[in-house]
Amino acid sequence: MFDPQIWFYTGCALVVIGSIATVTGPGVKDPIVRILNTEIPAVGLSLIFLTYNHTIALLTYIAATTIITLILLRAVVRLEEMGAEL
């Protein structure tokens, strides 16, 4: 019914693909796309933890999403204050 190997390998693939997207993401002008590029690895990490424990997966996703969003929004505000074009 619930095959943990599928979720584990899907999570590993999302972490790798999302990390590559995050590295190439600073060239993207749209801040929303940058946030989405960082959400992909967070979902992948949550899928990996989902194979072990549901609670730890949920907490990891919530914490990663909150921290990444705050950091990126602060960076966007700082760049706009400096007058840089996004």
Secondary structure, 3 states (H helix, E strand, C coil): CCCHHHHHHHHHHHHHHHHHHHHHHHHCCCHHHHHHHHHHHHHHHHHHHHCCCHHHHHHHHHHHHHHHHHHHHHHHHHHHHHCCCC
